[in-house]
């Protein structure tokens, strides 16, 4: 039976201090055995700090996006390899905002999915 997933996508919000405050609050409020998998998806600049801060808790960390290439001249992009190197092995793909604002297509999402974690 599949478990439910509850994810908080922080989008382009929360600087480092705000991220640390939110993490502290989540750790205090989180039940030890939730009935769903719980994820937070902070901005890229706070991914590593969030991952480190949530080690040993039931809260998992996801990236908000990633590029399909492993490396290259893609300014501002992040690859699955880069995410894995900091311990993040989950990514949100196909978000409606990425489709609407950045014109991501099914074809592009298929390319991203093929290079993501475990595929």
Secondary structure, 3 states (H helix, E strand, C coil): CCCEEEEEECCCCCCHHHHHHHHHHHHHHCCCCCCEEEEEECCHHHHHHHHHHCCCCCEEECECCCCCCCCCCCCCCCCHHHHHHCCCCCECCCCHHHHHHHCCCHHHHHHHHHCCCCC
